[in-house]
């Protein structure tokens, strides 16, 4: 399974504009990343909090619904967030490409 994860990260990383890929466990700790440790920890903590807030908003609006994907875009970056039960996949892209 570790090989599958590595291959998936490589495949995502190969897309134009992708700056980094982070996989975060349910405790908010980065377990796999293509970025340096400090950046991975920063993104993991902040995105983890944002994801929890977004999940709560979706549940408040409709208790039978759940958050499956979140996209945050700024002038410089786009952050793609795919939360799962045990992990959160974070992809950071450069928007200027």
ZAMARTI-528253 format. One record per residue (C-alpha): residue in one letter; x, z, y; residue number from 1. Coordinates in pm, 1 decimal, decimal comma. Layout:
REC   rest         px         pz         py    nr
REC      A          X          Z          Y   NUM
...
% end
This chain:
REC   rest         px         pz         py    nr
REC      X        0,0        0,0        0,0     1
REC      X      288,0       69,6      238,7     2
REC      X      392,5     -293,6      199,7     3
REC      X       42,7     -408,9      297,3     4
REC      X       54,1     -192,7      609,7     5
REC      X      396,4     -330,9      704,0     6
REC      X      277,1     -688,0      651,8     7
REC      X      -34,7     -626,3      860,5     8
REC      X      171,0     -479,1     1146,1     9
REC      X      410,2     -775,7     1132,3    10
REC      X      119,3    -1020,8     1135,1    11
REC      X      -41,0     -851,4     1436,8    12
REC      X      294,9     -819,7     1613,1    13
REC      X      350,8    -1196,1     1571,5    14
REC      X       55,5    -1279,7     1797,1    15
REC      X      142,0    -1396,5     2146,7    16
REC      X      146,0    -1115,8     2402,8    17
REC      X      143,6     -824,0     2157,5    18
REC      X      377,0     -555,3     2286,3    19
REC      X      320,5     -297,4     2015,7    20
REC      X      111,6     -166,8     1728,7    21
REC      X       49,1      201,9     1657,6    22
REC      X     -133,3      362,9     1366,7    23
REC      X     -249,1      716,7     1444,4    24
REC      X     -379,3      972,8     1194,2    25
REC      X     -695,1     1179,1     1251,8    26
REC      X     -486,0     1453,5     1413,8    27
REC      X     -360,1     1215,3     1685,0    28
REC      X       -8,7     1185,8     1543,6    29
REC      X      147,2      838,2     1529,1    30
REC      X      237,7      767,0     1166,6    31
REC      X      350,4      406,7     1206,8    32
REC      X      456,6      226,5     1521,9    33
REC      X      649,4      -72,2     1644,8    34
REC      X      718,5      109,3     1974,8    35
REC      X      964,9      383,6     2059,5    36
REC      X      866,3      741,2     1975,6    37
REC      X      794,9      860,7     2331,4    38
REC      X      566,2      565,4     2406,8    39
REC      X      392,0      600,5     2070,2    40
REC      X      322,9      971,3     2127,9    41
REC      X      195,0      904,2     2481,5    42
REC      X      -44,2      628,5     2376,0    43
REC      X     -156,4      818,5     2065,3    44
REC      X     -253,3     1128,5     2259,1    45
REC      X     -432,5      950,7     2540,8    46
REC      X     -604,7      688,1     2327,5    47
REC      X     -710,7      954,5     2077,3    48
REC      X     -888,5     1144,7     2355,0    49
REC      X    -1048,0      828,3     2492,8    50
REC      X    -1166,8      725,7     2146,5    51
REC      X    -1330,1     1063,1     2084,1    52
REC      X    -1511,4     1043,2     2419,8    53
REC      X    -1628,3      687,8     2344,7    54
REC      X    -1751,2      793,1     1996,7    55
REC      X    -1951,9     1075,0     2155,1    56
REC      X    -2105,1      839,5     2413,0    57
REC      X    -2214,1      594,8     2142,4    58
REC      X    -2362,8      879,5     1934,1    59
REC      X    -2546,1     1021,1     2238,3    60
REC      X    -2702,4      683,4     2311,9    61
REC      X    -2807,3      626,5     1949,2    62
REC      X    -2744,6      887,0     1681,5    63
REC      X    -2761,5      622,7     1406,7    64
REC      X    -2483,5      415,1     1563,5    65
REC      X    -2105,4      454,1     1558,3    66
REC      X    -1807,7      320,3     1752,0    67
REC      X    -1628,0       41,7     1564,6    68
REC      X    -1405,0     -114,3     1831,2    69
REC      X    -1296,7      -42,4     2186,9    70
REC      X    -1115,9     -270,7     2431,6    71
REC      X     -955,8     -144,2     2752,6    72
REC      X     -815,3     -399,4     2994,2    73
REC      X     -610,8     -339,7     3307,7    74
REC      X     -417,2     -580,7     3527,6    75
REC      X     -105,4     -555,9     3312,7    76
REC      X     -219,6     -457,1     2964,0    77
REC      X     -503,5     -479,9     2720,7    78
REC      X     -541,2     -205,3     2461,0    79
REC      X     -739,4     -283,2     2147,1    80
REC      X     -858,4       23,3     1957,6    81
REC      X    -1006,5       16,2     1607,9    82
REC      X    -1104,9      367,8     1497,7    83
REC      X    -1163,0      444,1     1131,2    84
REC      X    -1242,0      767,2      945,7    85
REC      X     -880,1      860,0      884,0    86
REC      X     -681,6      642,0     1125,1    87
REC      X     -690,0      467,9     1460,8    88
REC      X     -526,5      127,4     1499,3    89
REC      X     -397,2       64,4     1851,9    90
REC      X     -268,7     -274,5     1965,5    91
REC      X     -114,5     -310,6     2312,2    92
REC      X     -104,7     -659,4     2460,2    93
REC      X       43,4     -800,6     2776,7    94
REC      X     -234,6     -967,4     2979,3    95
REC      X       -4,4    -1192,3     3179,1    96
REC      X       70,9    -1414,9     2878,6    97
% end
